[in-house]
């Protein structure tokens, strides 16, 4: 089953997403709470897919969108799904333009999370 890296600054959001993924048989190979760690863990873990929070504290100036750009530089085939709150349409568009493949909206609907992941993975 696909290996997933979960990135969100909120621990409870990472836990929620990880629980949904594990129930569906995905392997959560790592978690990161900021963009800089996300890029480093992507290099190290080589996941099949990344869920990336759009808005995270600008630690070291790497937010979710900047992290997408960095990961796509490393791997042009990277499969990244953005995680956004309602009302972040402009940021979602920017993230898609940066290389993200899809997005899911908080609060999560497990069926939508799984549907987006399966579609991006081509399952």
Secondary structure as GFF3:
##gff-version 3
##sequence-region A 1 123
A	DSSP	beta_strand	3	7	.	.	.	ID=ss1
A	DSSP	alpha_helix	11	23	.	.	.	ID=ss2
A	DSSP	beta_strand	27	32	.	.	.	ID=ss3
A	DSSP	alpha_helix	35	45	.	.	.	ID=ss4
A	DSSP	beta_strand	49	53	.	.	.	ID=ss5
A	DSSP	three_ten_helix	59	61	.	.	.	ID=ss6
A	DSSP	alpha_helix	64	74	.	.	.	ID=ss7
A	DSSP	beta_strand	80	85	.	.	.	ID=ss8
A	DSSP	alpha_helix	89	98	.	.	.	ID=ss9
A	DSSP	beta_strand	102	106	.	.	.	ID=ss10
A	DSSP	alpha_helix	110	121	.	.	.	ID=ss11
###
